[in-house]
Amino acid sequence: MLSATAGANLAIGLWSAPASILIFMALMGVSFGLYAPLFGAVWPERYGTAHLGAIKSLVRALMVFGTAVGA
């Protein structure tokens, strides 16, 4: 099963029709719309609430680092 992000990238990469932009934007909106609620619920369930701030800050720092490496 494809994720919404993978489907969005396939839509923009494989089709040159203007409608592919709408498909891309819709699927990316779904992907980003699901990110915050899901991860807001997953981190406390998985790691507890004692060190939740430290875990979230580490994840954000790794995301920024990954973006910098990829640029």
PDB file of N, CA, C and O in Angstrom:
ATOM      1  N   MET A   1       0.841  -1.180   0.000  1.00  0.00           N
ATOM      2  CA  MET A   1       0.000   0.000   0.000  1.00  0.00           C
ATOM      3  C   MET A   1       0.887   1.245   0.000  1.00  0.00           C
ATOM      4  O   MET A   1       1.835   1.342   0.780  1.00  0.00           O
ATOM      5  N   LEU A   2       0.577   2.172  -0.863  1.00  0.00           N
ATOM      6  CA  LEU A   2       1.355   3.400  -0.964  1.00  0.00           C
ATOM      7  C   LEU A   2       0.928   4.401   0.102  1.00  0.00           C
ATOM      8  O   LEU A   2      -0.246   4.485   0.460  1.00  0.00           O
ATOM      9  N   SER A   3       1.887   5.143   0.592  1.00  0.00           N
ATOM     10  CA  SER A   3       1.542   6.238   1.488  1.00  0.00           C
ATOM     11  C   SER A   3       1.060   7.420   0.649  1.00  0.00           C
ATOM     12  O   SER A   3       1.248   7.456  -0.567  1.00  0.00           O
ATOM     13  N   ALA A   4       0.441   8.374   1.318  1.00  0.00           N
ATOM     14  CA  ALA A   4      -0.053   9.554   0.602  1.00  0.00           C
ATOM     15  C   ALA A   4       1.106  10.335  -0.002  1.00  0.00           C
ATOM     16  O   ALA A   4       0.977  10.877  -1.099  1.00  0.00           O
ATOM     17  N   THR A   5       2.228  10.402   0.691  1.00  0.00           N
ATOM     18  CA  THR A   5       3.387  11.129   0.175  1.00  0.00           C
ATOM     19  C   THR A   5       3.960  10.440  -1.054  1.00  0.00           C
ATOM     20  O   THR A   5       4.322  11.107  -2.023  1.00  0.00           O
ATOM     21  N   ALA A   6       4.048   9.118  -1.027  1.00  0.00           N
ATOM     22  CA  ALA A   6       4.553   8.383  -2.189  1.00  0.00           C
ATOM     23  C   ALA A   6       3.612   8.549  -3.378  1.00  0.00           C
ATOM     24  O   ALA A   6       4.069   8.746  -4.504  1.00  0.00           O
ATOM     25  N   GLY A   7       2.324   8.473  -3.143  1.00  0.00           N
ATOM     26  CA  GLY A   7       1.358   8.674  -4.218  1.00  0.00           C
ATOM     27  C   GLY A   7       1.442  10.068  -4.798  1.00  0.00           C
ATOM     28  O   GLY A   7       1.320  10.242  -6.011  1.00  0.00           O
ATOM     29  N   ALA A   8       1.648  11.067  -3.950  1.00  0.00           N
ATOM     30  CA  ALA A   8       1.776  12.444  -4.426  1.00  0.00           C
ATOM     31  C   ALA A   8       3.021  12.600  -5.293  1.00  0.00           C
ATOM     32  O   ALA A   8       2.972  13.246  -6.340  1.00  0.00           O
ATOM     33  N   ASN A   9       4.127  12.016  -4.865  1.00  0.00           N
ATOM     34  CA  ASN A   9       5.354  12.108  -5.662  1.00  0.00           C
ATOM     35  C   ASN A   9       5.233  11.356  -6.977  1.00  0.00           C
ATOM     36  O   ASN A   9       5.758  11.803  -7.996  1.00  0.00           O
ATOM     37  N   LEU A  10       4.557  10.236  -6.966  1.00  0.00           N
ATOM     38  CA  LEU A  10       4.326   9.515  -8.220  1.00  0.00           C
ATOM     39  C   LEU A  10       3.452  10.324  -9.168  1.00  0.00           C
ATOM     40  O   LEU A  10       3.713  10.370 -10.370  1.00  0.00           O
ATOM     41  N   ALA A  11       2.422  10.956  -8.636  1.00  0.00           N
ATOM     42  CA  ALA A  11       1.526  11.753  -9.476  1.00  0.00           C
ATOM     43  C   ALA A  11       2.265  12.891 -10.153  1.00  0.00           C
ATOM     44  O   ALA A  11       2.070  13.138 -11.343  1.00  0.00           O
ATOM     45  N   ILE A  12       3.106  13.582  -9.412  1.00  0.00           N
ATOM     46  CA  ILE A  12       3.821  14.722  -9.989  1.00  0.00           C
ATOM     47  C   ILE A  12       4.972  14.269 -10.889  1.00  0.00           C
ATOM     48  O   ILE A  12       5.356  14.981 -11.817  1.00  0.00           O
ATOM     49  N   GLY A  13       5.522  13.077 -10.611  1.00  0.00           N
ATOM     50  CA  GLY A  13       6.657  12.607 -11.384  1.00  0.00           C
ATOM     51  C   GLY A  13       6.302  11.886 -12.663  1.00  0.00           C
ATOM     52  O   GLY A  13       7.067  11.925 -13.627  1.00  0.00           O
ATOM     53  N   LEU A  14       5.146  11.223 -12.692  1.00  0.00           N
ATOM     54  CA  LEU A  14       4.807  10.409 -13.855  1.00  0.00           C
ATOM     55  C   LEU A  14       3.890  11.091 -14.868  1.00  0.00           C
ATOM     56  O   LEU A  14       3.884  10.727 -16.044  1.00  0.00           O
ATOM     57  N   TRP A  15       3.114  12.080 -14.415  1.00  0.00           N
ATOM     58  CA  TRP A  15       2.164  12.715 -15.326  1.00  0.00           C
ATOM     59  C   TRP A  15       2.542  14.172 -15.547  1.00  0.00           C
ATOM     60  O   TRP A  15       2.974  14.861 -14.623  1.00  0.00           O
ATOM     61  N   SER A  16       2.378  14.620 -16.755  1.00  0.00           N
ATOM     62  CA  SER A  16       2.670  16.019 -17.064  1.00  0.00           C
ATOM     63  C   SER A  16       1.401  16.846 -17.197  1.00  0.00           C
ATOM     64  O   SER A  16       1.476  18.040 -17.486  1.00  0.00           O
ATOM     65  N   ALA A  17       0.245  16.243 -16.995  1.00  0.00           N
ATOM     66  CA  ALA A  17      -1.028  16.969 -17.098  1.00  0.00           C
ATOM     67  C   ALA A  17      -1.168  17.947 -15.937  1.00  0.00           C
ATOM     68  O   ALA A  17      -0.685  17.675 -14.838  1.00  0.00           O
ATOM     69  N   PRO A  18      -1.822  19.077 -16.168  1.00  0.00           N
ATOM     70  CA  PRO A  18      -2.026  20.044 -15.080  1.00  0.00           C
ATOM     71  C   PRO A  18      -2.810  19.463 -13.897  1.00  0.00           C
ATOM     72  O   PRO A  18      -2.649  19.924 -12.768  1.00  0.00           O
ATOM     73  N   ALA A  19      -3.647  18.467 -14.142  1.00  0.00           N
ATOM     74  CA  ALA A  19      -4.414  17.865 -13.054  1.00  0.00           C
ATOM     75  C   ALA A  19      -3.517  17.134 -12.060  1.00  0.00           C
ATOM     76  O   ALA A  19      -3.918  16.917 -10.916  1.00  0.00           O
ATOM     77  N   SER A  20      -2.314  16.753 -12.474  1.00  0.00           N
ATOM     78  CA  SER A  20      -1.413  16.065 -11.552  1.00  0.00           C
ATOM     79  C   SER A  20      -0.996  16.971 -10.396  1.00  0.00           C
ATOM     80  O   SER A  20      -0.696  16.488  -9.304  1.00  0.00           O
ATOM     81  N   ILE A  21      -0.978  18.274 -10.633  1.00  0.00           N
ATOM     82  CA  ILE A  21      -0.647  19.204  -9.552  1.00  0.00           C
ATOM     83  C   ILE A  21      -1.732  19.174  -8.484  1.00  0.00           C
ATOM     84  O   ILE A  21      -1.430  19.216  -7.292  1.00  0.00           O
ATOM     85  N   LEU A  22      -2.987  19.102  -8.901  1.00  0.00           N
ATOM     86  CA  LEU A  22      -4.090  19.027  -7.942  1.00  0.00           C
ATOM     87  C   LEU A  22      -4.042  17.729  -7.143  1.00  0.00           C
ATOM     88  O   LEU A  22      -4.293  17.722  -5.938  1.00  0.00           O
ATOM     89  N   ILE A  23      -3.720  16.636  -7.823  1.00  0.00           N
ATOM     90  CA  ILE A  23      -3.592  15.347  -7.127  1.00  0.00           C
ATOM     91  C   ILE A  23      -2.438  15.409  -6.133  1.00  0.00           C
ATOM     92  O   ILE A  23      -2.562  14.952  -4.996  1.00  0.00           O
ATOM     93  N   PHE A  24      -1.324  15.973  -6.567  1.00  0.00           N
ATOM     94  CA  PHE A  24      -0.162  16.120  -5.686  1.00  0.00           C
ATOM     95  C   PHE A  24      -0.517  16.925  -4.439  1.00  0.00           C
ATOM     96  O   PHE A  24      -0.226  16.501  -3.320  1.00  0.00           O
ATOM     97  N   MET A  25      -1.141  18.079  -4.630  1.00  0.00           N
ATOM     98  CA  MET A  25      -1.473  18.937  -3.495  1.00  0.00           C
ATOM     99  C   MET A  25      -2.473  18.276  -2.556  1.00  0.00           C
ATOM    100  O   MET A  25      -2.356  18.406  -1.337  1.00  0.00           O
ATOM    101  N   ALA A  26      -3.452  17.571  -3.107  1.00  0.00           N
ATOM    102  CA  ALA A  26      -4.447  16.896  -2.267  1.00  0.00           C
ATOM    103  C   ALA A  26      -3.800  15.793  -1.435  1.00  0.00           C
ATOM    104  O   ALA A  26      -4.068  15.679  -0.239  1.00  0.00           O
ATOM    105  N   LEU A  27      -2.955  14.985  -2.057  1.00  0.00           N
ATOM    106  CA  LEU A  27      -2.312  13.897  -1.318  1.00  0.00           C
ATOM    107  C   LEU A  27      -1.302  14.410  -0.300  1.00  0.00           C
ATOM    108  O   LEU A  27      -1.169  13.824   0.774  1.00  0.00           O
ATOM    109  N   MET A  28      -0.599  15.473  -0.606  1.00  0.00           N
ATOM    110  CA  MET A  28       0.317  16.048   0.378  1.00  0.00           C
ATOM    111  C   MET A  28      -0.460  16.655   1.540  1.00  0.00           C
ATOM    112  O   MET A  28      -0.006  16.593   2.682  1.00  0.00           O
ATOM    113  N   GLY A  29      -1.621  17.240   1.268  1.00  0.00           N
ATOM    114  CA  GLY A  29      -2.465  17.760   2.330  1.00  0.00           C
ATOM    115  C   GLY A  29      -2.944  16.658   3.256  1.00  0.00           C
ATOM    116  O   GLY A  29      -2.989  16.837   4.473  1.00  0.00           O
ATOM    117  N   VAL A  30      -3.302  15.521   2.682  1.00  0.00           N
ATOM    118  CA  VAL A  30      -3.702  14.369   3.498  1.00  0.00           C
ATOM    119  C   VAL A  30      -2.529  13.905   4.344  1.00  0.00           C
ATOM    120  O   VAL A  30      -2.687  13.627   5.533  1.00  0.00           O
ATOM    121  N   SER A  31      -1.367  13.822   3.743  1.00  0.00           N
ATOM    122  CA  SER A  31      -0.182  13.353   4.460  1.00  0.00           C
ATOM    123  C   SER A  31       0.162  14.267   5.630  1.00  0.00           C
ATOM    124  O   SER A  31       0.367  13.791   6.746  1.00  0.00           O
ATOM    125  N   PHE A  32       0.226  15.563   5.390  1.00  0.00           N
ATOM    126  CA  PHE A  32       0.576  16.496   6.459  1.00  0.00           C
ATOM    127  C   PHE A  32      -0.550  16.644   7.469  1.00  0.00           C
ATOM    128  O   PHE A  32      -0.293  16.900   8.646  1.00  0.00           O
ATOM    129  N   GLY A  33      -1.782  16.488   7.034  1.00  0.00           N
ATOM    130  CA  GLY A  33      -2.916  16.560   7.947  1.00  0.00           C
ATOM    131  C   GLY A  33      -2.961  15.391   8.918  1.00  0.00           C
ATOM    132  O   GLY A  33      -3.455  15.534  10.036  1.00  0.00           O
ATOM    133  N   LEU A  34      -2.456  14.247   8.507  1.00  0.00           N
ATOM    134  CA  LEU A  34      -2.424  13.083   9.394  1.00  0.00           C
ATOM    135  C   LEU A  34      -1.198  13.055  10.289  1.00  0.00           C
ATOM    136  O   LEU A  34      -1.209  12.387  11.323  1.00  0.00           O
ATOM    137  N   TYR A  35      -0.156  13.754   9.920  1.00  0.00           N
ATOM    138  CA  TYR A  35       1.107  13.693  10.658  1.00  0.00           C
ATOM    139  C   TYR A  35       0.959  14.167  12.105  1.00  0.00           C
ATOM    140  O   TYR A  35       1.307  13.443  13.038  1.00  0.00           O
ATOM    141  N   ALA A  36       0.447  15.373  12.285  1.00  0.00           N
ATOM    142  CA  ALA A  36       0.402  15.960  13.631  1.00  0.00           C
ATOM    143  C   ALA A  36      -0.477  15.162  14.597  1.00  0.00           C
ATOM    144  O   ALA A  36      -0.019  14.854  15.697  1.00  0.00           O
ATOM    145  N   PRO A  37      -1.693  14.820  14.247  1.00  0.00           N
ATOM    146  CA  PRO A  37      -2.506  14.065  15.210  1.00  0.00           C
ATOM    147  C   PRO A  37      -1.942  12.677  15.509  1.00  0.00           C
ATOM    148  O   PRO A  37      -1.987  12.224  16.653  1.00  0.00           O
ATOM    149  N   LEU A  38      -1.420  12.010  14.502  1.00  0.00           N
ATOM    150  CA  LEU A  38      -0.905  10.666  14.740  1.00  0.00           C
ATOM    151  C   LEU A  38       0.330  10.672  15.623  1.00  0.00           C
ATOM    152  O   LEU A  38       0.417   9.896  16.574  1.00  0.00           O
ATOM    153  N   PHE A  39       1.279  11.534  15.318  1.00  0.00           N
ATOM    154  CA  PHE A  39       2.491  11.552  16.127  1.00  0.00           C
ATOM    155  C   PHE A  39       2.246  12.159  17.493  1.00  0.00           C
ATOM    156  O   PHE A  39       2.947  11.830  18.449  1.00  0.00           O
ATOM    157  N   GLY A  40       1.263  13.042  17.603  1.00  0.00           N
ATOM    158  CA  GLY A  40       0.901  13.551  18.916  1.00  0.00           C
ATOM    159  C   GLY A  40       0.345  12.465  19.823  1.00  0.00           C
ATOM    160  O   GLY A  40       0.433  12.573  21.046  1.00  0.00           O
ATOM    161  N   ALA A  41      -0.220  11.431  19.243  1.00  0.00           N
ATOM    162  CA  ALA A  41      -0.769  10.321  20.024  1.00  0.00           C
ATOM    163  C   ALA A  41       0.220   9.163  20.165  1.00  0.00           C
ATOM    164  O   ALA A  41       0.164   8.422  21.147  1.00  0.00           O
ATOM    165  N   VAL A  42       1.110   9.003  19.211  1.00  0.00           N
ATOM    166  CA  VAL A  42       2.027   7.861  19.222  1.00  0.00           C
ATOM    167  C   VAL A  42       3.137   8.029  20.253  1.00  0.00           C
ATOM    168  O   VAL A  42       3.431   7.087  20.990  1.00  0.00           O
ATOM    169  N   TRP A  43       3.759   9.199  20.323  1.00  0.00           N
ATOM    170  CA  TRP A  43       4.898   9.385  21.224  1.00  0.00           C
ATOM    171  C   TRP A  43       4.546   9.104  22.681  1.00  0.00           C
ATOM    172  O   TRP A  43       5.286   8.363  23.327  1.00  0.00           O
ATOM    173  N   PRO A  44       3.466   9.646  23.239  1.00  0.00           N
ATOM    174  CA  PRO A  44       3.163   9.326  24.655  1.00  0.00           C
ATOM    175  C   PRO A  44       2.835   7.846  24.876  1.00  0.00           C
ATOM    176  O   PRO A  44       3.185   7.284  25.914  1.00  0.00           O
ATOM    177  N   GLU A  45       2.172   7.220  23.917  1.00  0.00           N
ATOM    178  CA  GLU A  45       1.848   5.803  24.058  1.00  0.00           C
ATOM    179  C   GLU A  45       3.101   4.937  24.035  1.00  0.00           C
ATOM    180  O   GLU A  45       3.203   3.956  24.773  1.00  0.00           O
ATOM    181  N   ARG A  46       4.032   5.300  23.200  1.00  0.00           N
ATOM    182  CA  ARG A  46       5.227   4.480  23.032  1.00  0.00           C
ATOM    183  C   ARG A  46       6.270   4.715  24.129  1.00  0.00           C
ATOM    184  O   ARG A  46       6.849   3.762  24.652  1.00  0.00           O
ATOM    185  N   TYR A  47       6.507   5.984  24.475  1.00  0.00           N
ATOM    186  CA  TYR A  47       7.604   6.309  25.386  1.00  0.00           C
ATOM    187  C   TYR A  47       7.155   6.859  26.729  1.00  0.00           C
ATOM    188  O   TYR A  47       7.994   7.078  27.603  1.00  0.00           O
ATOM    189  N   GLY A  48       5.883   7.086  26.921  1.00  0.00           N
ATOM    190  CA  GLY A  48       5.404   7.662  28.176  1.00  0.00           C
ATOM    191  C   GLY A  48       5.502   9.172  28.162  1.00  0.00           C
ATOM    192  O   GLY A  48       5.963   9.761  27.184  1.00  0.00           O
ATOM    193  N   THR A  49       5.073   9.796  29.235  1.00  0.00           N
ATOM    194  CA  THR A  49       5.029  11.252  29.266  1.00  0.00           C
ATOM    195  C   THR A  49       6.173  11.880  30.061  1.00  0.00           C
ATOM    196  O   THR A  49       6.310  13.104  30.069  1.00  0.00           O
ATOM    197  N   ALA A  50       6.980  11.083  30.719  1.00  0.00           N
ATOM    198  CA  ALA A  50       8.038  11.630  31.570  1.00  0.00           C
ATOM    199  C   ALA A  50       9.073  12.426  30.772  1.00  0.00           C
ATOM    200  O   ALA A  50       9.496  13.494  31.216  1.00  0.00           O
ATOM    201  N   HIS A  51       9.480  11.940  29.629  1.00  0.00           N
ATOM    202  CA  HIS A  51      10.526  12.597  28.829  1.00  0.00           C
ATOM    203  C   HIS A  51      10.000  12.986  27.448  1.00  0.00           C
ATOM    204  O   HIS A  51      10.749  13.004  26.472  1.00  0.00           O
ATOM    205  N   LEU A  52       8.724  13.294  27.379  1.00  0.00           N
ATOM    206  CA  LEU A  52       8.094  13.567  26.087  1.00  0.00           C
ATOM    207  C   LEU A  52       8.704  14.782  25.389  1.00  0.00           C
ATOM    208  O   LEU A  52       8.920  14.751  24.178  1.00  0.00           O
ATOM    209  N   GLY A  53       8.981  15.842  26.131  1.00  0.00           N
ATOM    210  CA  GLY A  53       9.576  17.039  25.530  1.00  0.00           C
ATOM    211  C   GLY A  53      10.951  16.768  24.945  1.00  0.00           C
ATOM    212  O   GLY A  53      11.274  17.259  23.864  1.00  0.00           O
ATOM    213  N   ALA A  54      11.760  15.994  25.648  1.00  0.00           N
ATOM    214  CA  ALA A  54      13.098  15.672  25.153  1.00  0.00           C
ATOM    215  C   ALA A  54      13.032  14.811  23.900  1.00  0.00           C
ATOM    216  O   ALA A  54      13.821  14.990  22.971  1.00  0.00           O
ATOM    217  N   ILE A  55      12.098  13.885  23.880  1.00  0.00           N
ATOM    218  CA  ILE A  55      11.959  13.007  22.712  1.00  0.00           C
ATOM    219  C   ILE A  55      11.497  13.807  21.500  1.00  0.00           C
ATOM    220  O   ILE A  55      12.040  13.649  20.407  1.00  0.00           O
ATOM    221  N   LYS A  56      10.502  14.660  21.689  1.00  0.00           N
ATOM    222  CA  LYS A  56      10.005  15.466  20.567  1.00  0.00           C
ATOM    223  C   LYS A  56      11.077  16.420  20.058  1.00  0.00           C
ATOM    224  O   LYS A  56      11.198  16.613  18.848  1.00  0.00           O
ATOM    225  N   SER A  57      11.853  17.019  20.949  1.00  0.00           N
ATOM    226  CA  SER A  57      12.891  17.944  20.495  1.00  0.00           C
ATOM    227  C   SER A  57      13.997  17.211  19.746  1.00  0.00           C
ATOM    228  O   SER A  57      14.550  17.746  18.785  1.00  0.00           O
ATOM    229  N   LEU A  58      14.326  16.005  20.170  1.00  0.00           N
ATOM    230  CA  LEU A  58      15.328  15.217  19.455  1.00  0.00           C
ATOM    231  C   LEU A  58      14.831  14.852  18.059  1.00  0.00           C
ATOM    232  O   LEU A  58      15.583  14.935  17.089  1.00  0.00           O
ATOM    233  N   VAL A  59      13.578  14.454  17.959  1.00  0.00           N
ATOM    234  CA  VAL A  59      13.014  14.105  16.655  1.00  0.00           C
ATOM    235  C   VAL A  59      13.005  15.316  15.736  1.00  0.00           C
ATOM    236  O   VAL A  59      13.356  15.203  14.562  1.00  0.00           O
ATOM    237  N   ARG A  60      12.610  16.467  16.254  1.00  0.00           N
ATOM    238  CA  ARG A  60      12.608  17.688  15.428  1.00  0.00           C
ATOM    239  C   ARG A  60      14.024  18.052  14.981  1.00  0.00           C
ATOM    240  O   ARG A  60      14.233  18.430  13.829  1.00  0.00           O
ATOM    241  N   ALA A  61      14.995  17.939  15.887  1.00  0.00           N
ATOM    242  CA  ALA A  61      16.371  18.243  15.524  1.00  0.00           C
ATOM    243  C   ALA A  61      16.881  17.301  14.441  1.00  0.00           C
ATOM    244  O   ALA A  61      17.582  17.728  13.524  1.00  0.00           O
ATOM    245  N   LEU A  62      16.534  16.025  14.544  1.00  0.00           N
ATOM    246  CA  LEU A  62      16.932  15.069  13.505  1.00  0.00           C
ATOM    247  C   LEU A  62      16.261  15.377  12.168  1.00  0.00           C
ATOM    248  O   LEU A  62      16.864  15.189  11.112  1.00  0.00           O
ATOM    249  N   MET A  63      15.026  15.845  12.212  1.00  0.00           N
ATOM    250  CA  MET A  63      14.353  16.224  10.968  1.00  0.00           C
ATOM    251  C   MET A  63      15.028  17.412  10.316  1.00  0.00           C
ATOM    252  O   MET A  63      15.207  17.432   9.098  1.00  0.00           O
ATOM    253  N   VAL A  64      15.407  18.406  11.113  1.00  0.00           N
ATOM    254  CA  VAL A  64      16.113  19.579  10.577  1.00  0.00           C
ATOM    255  C   VAL A  64      17.471  19.171  10.024  1.00  0.00           C
ATOM    256  O   VAL A  64      17.872  19.639   8.959  1.00  0.00           O
ATOM    257  N   PHE A  65      18.182  18.305  10.739  1.00  0.00           N
ATOM    258  CA  PHE A  65      19.472  17.826  10.274  1.00  0.00           C
ATOM    259  C   PHE A  65      19.335  17.072   8.958  1.00  0.00           C
ATOM    260  O   PHE A  65      20.123  17.274   8.034  1.00  0.00           O
ATOM    261  N   GLY A  66      18.326  16.198   8.876  1.00  0.00           N
ATOM    262  CA  GLY A  66      18.089  15.463   7.638  1.00  0.00           C
ATOM    263  C   GLY A  66      17.774  16.371   6.461  1.00  0.00           C
ATOM    264  O   GLY A  66      18.202  16.118   5.334  1.00  0.00           O
ATOM    265  N   THR A  67      17.023  17.425   6.732  1.00  0.00           N
ATOM    266  CA  THR A  67      16.720  18.405   5.678  1.00  0.00           C
ATOM    267  C   THR A  67      17.980  19.120   5.230  1.00  0.00           C
ATOM    268  O   THR A  67      18.174  19.347   4.036  1.00  0.00           O
ATOM    269  N   ALA A  68      18.841  19.478   6.180  1.00  0.00           N
ATOM    270  CA  ALA A  68      20.087  20.174   5.830  1.00  0.00           C
ATOM    271  C   ALA A  68      21.021  19.272   5.030  1.00  0.00           C
ATOM    272  O   ALA A  68      21.687  19.733   4.103  1.00  0.00           O
ATOM    273  N   VAL A  69      21.071  17.997   5.382  1.00  0.00           N
ATOM    274  CA  VAL A  69      21.921  17.054   4.652  1.00  0.00           C
ATOM    275  C   VAL A  69      21.401  16.850   3.242  1.00  0.00           C
ATOM    276  O   VAL A  69      22.180  16.729   2.296  1.00  0.00           O
ATOM    277  N   GLY A  70      20.080  16.813   3.103  1.00  0.00           N
ATOM    278  CA  GLY A  70      19.479  16.573   1.795  1.00  0.00           C
ATOM    279  C   GLY A  70      19.529  17.768   0.862  1.00  0.00           C
ATOM    280  O   GLY A  70      19.357  17.617  -0.347  1.00  0.00           O
ATOM    281  N   ALA A  71      19.761  18.955   1.408  1.00  0.00           N
ATOM    282  CA  ALA A  71      19.745  20.167   0.568  1.00  0.00           C
ATOM    283  C   ALA A  71      21.042  20.388  -0.150  1.00  0.00           C
ATOM    284  O   ALA A  71      21.180  21.362  -0.890  1.00  0.00           O
TER     285      ALA A  71
END
